Amino acid sequence: MTYADKIAEHARRRARALGMGGPEKLARRKAQGLLNARERLDALLDPESFSEVGLFAVSARVEDRDRSPADGLVTGYGRIDGREVAVAASDLTGLGASSATVMGAKLRHIRETEIKNGTPLVLLGECGGARMPDAQGAAGMGGIGLNYDYNRMRETPWVTAVLGPSFGLSTWNAVHSDVLVMRKGAVMAVSSPKVTAVAISEEIAPEDLGGWRLQSEVAGLVDAVADDDAAALALVRRVLGYLPGHAQEPPPRIAPTAPAIASGQILSLLPAERSKVYDVRKLLACIVDAGSLLPIKDRFGRSAFTGLARLAGQTIGIVASNPMFKGGALDADACDKVVSFLVLCDSFNIPIVQFADTPGFLIGLEGERRKVGGKIMNYIQAVEMATVPKFAVIMRKSYGQAYLNLGGGLSDEIAAWFTAEIGFVDPAVGVSVVHNLRREQDPLRYDELAKGMMRDSTAYDLAGIFAAQTVIDPRETRDWLARMLEVYRRRPTGGISRHRMATWPTTF
């Protein structure tokens, strides 16, 4: 064979691999308004930055080699905003992106390499599940064990976008990730609706099995939802902008911007009466850099807000009770949500700011059935274990155990707004418990007793025993936090956490 023959053969094989599942399958995806795997990578990565690994990989089964280009998974290295990343994009046109031996070897390689090189991993997930009959029998199952590693040490950030049907391996990768984005219309579940229907002898719609509403609002596995592929990929790019390349460096800093709402407007957004509700996200817009607030799990456990943001150009993680939902009382879902977020922040050296305006934890029969006591303890253990700088702002009420969970006594620096009230229980509850009296029974005496219950509960009382380091005007919050961030970034560790939660389960 001449060099010309070899060049022609190489070009033919390359074109065949780049052609994925063939023109007909690609055309059907285009007609559905869906990008294919390579188009998704083009949209995600900086132009001309992709270097592919495993282009010429095919199925280990001889009979499938001609219809398994890249074995259903496009892997390699690229750049996002000039920063190196490792990527793996499922190709549903190649045997349904079903997981098999060679695909597993490619995925393992890219995972091991991104850890060695200290670069984030981006997974664009679609998968029909395990490839049959490849996975059947001892040889099939034994091969899986050789190529798949389920251990996460959080050496580097993982961000996944579920962009289509995602079953089996694609789901495992997604729920292992630090941040999970899901496109509306995609489905994520352990097994496909067909397999599930056989297993439970009941037909079930894909959306009911693992649609975006279930996964983002009920299960709480999904961190952000996007309308289409383009929006999902834009979210992935945005998330990575807050995170370091690896766990041994601080997050990137950018030029600061002023808040979207002037800090002087906080008091106009904060009701003077503590019983009135408000959306804490509006107050946060007065504190963080404009356009930087990125909610995480915003549809789940909504009495707690968690999100990434920038303050004076520096990445921070925000945990805040949100009185707009359940009056800010934290339930079992809110606890799970906060713990997951604290693990993310501590793993990747993101300072934590907690904002408290809560009557406490939401207790009762349903809470006990949901193991809320254990979840409260998970939450406070995570707060104590985090070794990044931790700041707390007590806005209005902060009662009971929630006072501690939201940073009271457990933060490096605590500021109380002059509107703060601190106590074991809401004074109204205290009167009912201690004096067995309801307001409708004797309003005058009830109000007198409630006033007594509020004695010594002000911000100044807390600062008087140095349980808060300062009392501030709410309008001073941004300046105070910016100053604390500067003070604490001078730690000898250079802002790097001890990563005591690096092996904390991604789901619990």
Secondary structure, 3 states (H helix, E strand, C coil): CCHHHHHHHHHHHHHHHHCCCCHHHHHHHHHCCCCCHHHHHHHHCCCCCCEEECCCCCCCCHHHHHHCHHHHEEEEEEEECCEEEEEEEECCCCHHHCECHHHHHHHHHHHHHHHHHCCCEEEEEEEECECCCCCCHHHHHHHHHHHCCCCCCCCCCEEEEEEEEEECHHHHHHHHCCEEEEECCCEEECCCHHHHHHHHCCCCCHHHHHCHHHHHHHCCCCCEEECCHHHHHHHHHHHHCCCCCCCCCCCCCCCCCCCCCCHHHHHHHCCCCCCCCCCHHHHHCCCCCCCCCEECCCCCCCCEEEEEEEECCEEEEEEEECCCCHHHCECHHHHHHHHHHHHHHHHCCCCEEEEEEECCECCCHHHHHCCHHHHHHHHHHHHHHCCCCEEEEEEEEEECHHHHHCCCCCCCEEEEECCCEEECCCHHHHHHHHHCCCCCCCHHHHHHHHHHHCCCCEHHHHHHCCCCCEEECHHHHHHHHHHHHHHHCCCCCCCCCCCCCCCCCCCC
